[in-house]
Amino acid sequence: MHQTDFFKCLADSTRLDILKLVMAKQNVCVCEFTEQLNLSQPKISRHLALLRNLGILLDQRQGQWVYYRLNPDLPVWANEILKVIAQDPEIQKSKSTISTSCELS
């Protein structure tokens, strides 16, 4: 992963919000992103694909749902940046307000 691509990815507010939700909850379903960010599923999926293709997020299918989490093998410098972002009080607040609206199959 190139640093330029990483920072370009973070420069988009929707992708940054997606990362904040993932950092707050660990595993997040697409339906939770659409609910929390009030965006359509195709728009969320497009942003998730970019984050996944860059290697920032990993996905895992559970029944009909796909859950996203941070890639544990990110470079040290990327993890350090994400740690700084995770200190945002908004993320701490999100931890208590994120609800699971997807039904596990």
Rosetta blueprint (number, residue, H / E / L):
1 M L
2 H L
3 Q H
4 T H
5 D H
6 F H
7 F H
8 K H
9 C H
10 L H
11 A L
12 D L
13 S H
14 T H
15 R H
16 L H
17 D H
18 I H
19 L H
20 K H
21 L H
22 V H
23 M H
24 A H
25 K H
26 Q L
27 N L
28 V E
29 C E
30 V H
31 C H
32 E H
33 F H
34 T H
35 E H
36 Q H
37 L H
38 N L
39 L L
40 S L
41 Q H
42 P H
43 K H
44 I H
45 S H
46 R H
47 H H
48 L H
49 A H
50 L H
51 L H
52 R H
53 N H
54 L H
55 G L
56 I L
57 L E
58 L E
59 D E
60 Q E
61 R E
62 Q E
63 G L
64 Q L
65 W E
66 V E
67 Y E
68 Y E
69 R E
70 L E
71 N L
72 P L
73 D L
74 L L
75 P L
76 V H
77 W H
78 A H
79 N H
80 E H
81 I H
82 L H
83 K H
84 V H
85 I H
86 A H
87 Q L
88 D L
89 P H
90 E H
91 I H
92 Q H
93 K H
94 S H
95 K H
96 S H
97 T H
98 I L
99 S L
100 T L
101 S L
102 C L
103 E L
104 L L
105 S L
